[in-house]
Amino acid sequence: MVRIDARGMRCPWPAMRLARVLRDGARTVEILADDPQASTELAAAAEAADATIKIILDETYRTYVVTCR
């Protein structure tokens, strides 16, 4: 599993980092992000790569788990 710490990054940077690791062959990616737009941007990047996305909420950050089909 690849982990991306995108806290403090504003979109589109978290989605661009996700797209890069998926292109490089990662099958499962965990992303920690705090940008309010990250949900939309990461979902679009996952869909473009034919992957699923799961959002795990905590008190401060969201964790996104993207898995290739």
QUIHU-V668801 format. One line per field, one symbol per residue. phi: phi as a letter, one per 20 degrees, with the letter a starting at -180 (. if undefined). psi: psi as a letter, one per 30 degrees, with the letter a starting at -180 (. if undefined). burial: # if it has 24 or more other ideal C-beta (glycine too) atoms within 12 Angstrom, else .. Layout:
phi->???
psi->???
burial->???
This chain:
phi->.edcedfneefeggffffgfffffofeccdcdbcfgeggfffffffffelceccddecfdcdddddcfe
psi->kkkkjgkfkkkgeeeeeeeeeeefgkekkkkjlgkffeeeeeeeeeefghllkkkjkafelkkkjkkk.
burial->...#.#....#.###.###.##...#.########..##.###.##..#.#.#........#####.#.
